[in-house]
């Protein structure tokens, strides 16, 4: 008898869940306001769209997955070992298949864990204004904040603005972190969705004081109570710091050639990405004092004091494509792109009989094709491109997902 009631309870729970889901899909939820029936926005009317048109809904549930994102990166950082202070770099413990760019990019990737790239930006479409606030106290009187606000001024036009900031002193000498990530997005589509555009602007800066590690390891390992306060441990480099900043303007839009959407559609797409990055490393004093002796942590230097290395990077990327869409076969795209970059310093370097120039300029043109398929639980993308300029470059990508 107990088993019978248990089975009955399980069946009822499944039945109730199915009824609620169907009720939400019909978007007919009503409520009484001043004696009048009004429609209530459902969760699927709060959408966030990626650059690849993947759509997710606003998640307000309290789950362990949400707990994993309650950190500085605002995502699950499994496989990353954090340094002793918020806003510093990470040691990567697990290497997987990440987004890869075949084009020459900016270096200093240790400072890019919190740098939002173009494919990290999400575009919104919401029935009512949405605000999300994240706040967390971090090390040594530090605070971390991420504020996001989005609104649709009409069903076809959306704006969002967000800022993530951090300031943390850290537990060791010369370890302060101060970062800021500003982002602004807008989305627009015509009434029949014949034209769709997504654009964003970002300005980001990441400042880190850089020490060269503890000078006397025994002070750290011997459990001396005098050094329970980590600020008492001597470190290499007491005045070094690094600074990374970047600005980006991005636009992705497409136009359907046929006036009405049907089983067969033809689109013209265009994407433009202009980005500027700057990295600077400053260190006024080269020698560190260890037990009354001057020590050069990394050996001899080209200068005796006042290191001030600067690196600049500009990128302009344009992609023009023609897309054929069939509701049964998927999407076929043929495209051509133009990549231009300028990587430059404020000095040249002469070594033996070789001179390293102050700038490196690249101009790469490619042509290729892409196939996308999405049907029920299947989702796949296959891409191949090859350069048509003197610099040889080929790119082959394949992704296939099945949702069980």
LINTA-V898374 format. One record per run of one state. SS is the DSSP state (H for helix, E for strand, C for the rest). FROM is the first residue (numbers start at 0). LEN is the number of residues. If there is no record, write none. Layout:
BEGIN
ss:SS from:FROM len:LEN
ss:SS from:FROM len:LEN
END
This chain:
BEGIN
ss:C from:0 len:1
ss:H from:1 len:24
ss:C from:25 len:4
ss:E from:29 len:4
ss:C from:33 len:2
ss:E from:35 len:4
ss:C from:39 len:3
ss:H from:42 len:3
ss:C from:45 len:1
ss:E from:46 len:3
ss:C from:49 len:5
ss:E from:54 len:3
ss:C from:57 len:6
ss:H from:63 len:5
ss:C from:68 len:11
ss:E from:79 len:3
ss:C from:82 len:7
ss:E from:89 len:3
ss:C from:92 len:16
ss:H from:108 len:3
ss:C from:111 len:6
ss:H from:117 len:3
ss:C from:120 len:2
ss:E from:122 len:3
ss:C from:125 len:4
ss:E from:129 len:9
ss:C from:138 len:3
ss:E from:141 len:13
ss:C from:154 len:2
ss:E from:156 len:12
ss:C from:168 len:8
ss:E from:176 len:13
ss:C from:189 len:5
ss:E from:194 len:15
ss:C from:209 len:4
ss:E from:213 len:1
ss:C from:214 len:2
ss:H from:216 len:5
ss:C from:221 len:3
ss:H from:224 len:3
ss:C from:227 len:2
ss:H from:229 len:3
ss:C from:232 len:2
ss:E from:234 len:1
ss:C from:235 len:4
ss:E from:239 len:17
ss:C from:256 len:7
ss:E from:263 len:20
ss:C from:283 len:4
ss:E from:287 len:3
ss:C from:290 len:2
ss:E from:292 len:3
ss:C from:295 len:11
ss:E from:306 len:20
ss:C from:326 len:3
ss:E from:329 len:16
ss:C from:345 len:3
ss:E from:348 len:3
ss:C from:351 len:2
ss:E from:353 len:3
ss:C from:356 len:2
ss:E from:358 len:17
ss:C from:375 len:2
ss:E from:377 len:10
ss:C from:387 len:6
ss:E from:393 len:9
ss:C from:402 len:2
END
